[in-house]
């Protein structure tokens, strides 16, 4: 069967990571692909790594990458994708997934199947298309998400309705071209939009699949004001580049 890599960044997610891994392991009986999970941990001190290592011993398809400290979400995915390219030679796609329970592992097949069937090279799990939605969460967080996606459409020009979604599948072919050692990406929240923009520029087909997004099951969100400011600044820089290209 085809092999799919699931990359999960963590920092102090002991309250959630066990449930996520248990759900992924339980999927093996009803999906037509194999799963290998890579947890990229940024120096957790709450026992997250120990939980992941226990799953690795029990099931054999869970690996952990230990990093020395909080280096950022984007950096974790870059390191994780490069690890998969070097160590999982036969995987066909990689999936980005949060460790906090906001991404339902049971919805993973709807992200992977379009890639396995050759209908797309990137599949974004979308809250904002028919069939998708946001379960729980404050009005403020929903407004931030809607505003961020509107800003992306207006400044960057991406037509994706949920460009900030962190639940997505990317084909191996895309990863090989987009994550060469010489490519650099932002390390924070903007990583999701920046890489999606890169996939678009490289000419790959991007589609959206509906998902239910759940407010994190435990712990505290790590998205702060600084991340949001950096996000807005990056978007307006892209708008400037678009305007400059049109005038030259």
MOSULPE-V14859 format. One record per backbone hydrogen bond with DSSP energy under -0.5 kcal/mol. CO is the residue of the C=O (numbers start at 1). NH is the residue of the N-H. If there is no record, write none. Layout:
((CO & NH) (CO & NH))
This chain:
((2 & 34) (3 & 92) (3 & 93) (4 & 36) (5 & 7) (5 & 95) (6 & 8) (6 & 38) (7 & 97) (8 & 40) (10 & 42) (13 & 16) (13 & 17) (16 & 19) (16 & 20) (17 & 21) (18 & 22) (19 & 23) (20 & 24) (21 & 25) (22 & 26) (23 & 27) (24 & 27) (25 & 28) (26 & 29) (27 & 30) (27 & 31) (32 & 2) (34 & 4) (36 & 6) (37 & 39) (37 & 63) (38 & 8) (38 & 40) (39 & 41) (39 & 65) (40 & 10) (41 & 43) (41 & 67) (47 & 51) (48 & 52) (49 & 53) (50 & 54) (51 & 55) (52 & 56) (53 & 57) (54 & 58) (55 & 59) (55 & 60) (56 & 60) (61 & 37) (63 & 39) (64 & 66) (65 & 41) (65 & 67) (69 & 71) (72 & 76) (73 & 77) (74 & 78) (75 & 79) (76 & 80) (77 & 81) (78 & 82) (79 & 83) (80 & 84) (81 & 85) (82 & 86) (83 & 87) (84 & 88) (88 & 91) (90 & 3) (92 & 172) (93 & 5) (94 & 170) (95 & 7) (96 & 168) (100 & 217) (100 & 218) (102 & 104) (102 & 214) (103 & 105) (104 & 107) (105 & 108) (107 & 110) (107 & 111) (108 & 111) (108 & 112) (109 & 113) (112 & 115) (112 & 116) (113 & 117) (114 & 119) (114 & 120) (115 & 118) (121 & 171) (122 & 207) (123 & 125) (123 & 169) (124 & 126) (124 & 209) (126 & 211) (129 & 132) (133 & 135) (133 & 213) (134 & 136) (135 & 215) (138 & 142) (139 & 143) (140 & 144) (141 & 145) (142 & 146) (143 & 147) (144 & 148) (145 & 149) (146 & 150) (147 & 151) (148 & 152) (149 & 153) (150 & 154) (151 & 155) (152 & 156) (152 & 157) (152 & 158) (160 & 163) (162 & 165) (166 & 168) (167 & 125) (168 & 96) (169 & 123) (170 & 94) (171 & 175) (172 & 176) (173 & 177) (174 & 178) (175 & 179) (177 & 180) (180 & 183) (187 & 74) (187 & 75) (188 & 191) (189 & 192) (190 & 194) (191 & 195) (192 & 196) (193 & 197) (194 & 198) (195 & 199) (196 & 200) (197 & 201) (198 & 202) (199 & 204) (200 & 203) (205 & 121) (205 & 122) (207 & 124) (209 & 126) (211 & 133) (211 & 213) (212 & 104) (213 & 135) (222 & 224) (224 & 228) (225 & 229) (226 & 230) (227 & 231) (228 & 232) (229 & 233) (230 & 234) (231 & 235) (232 & 236) (233 & 237) (234 & 238) (235 & 239) (236 & 240) (237 & 241) (238 & 242) (239 & 243) (240 & 244) (241 & 245) (242 & 246) (243 & 247) (244 & 248) (245 & 248))
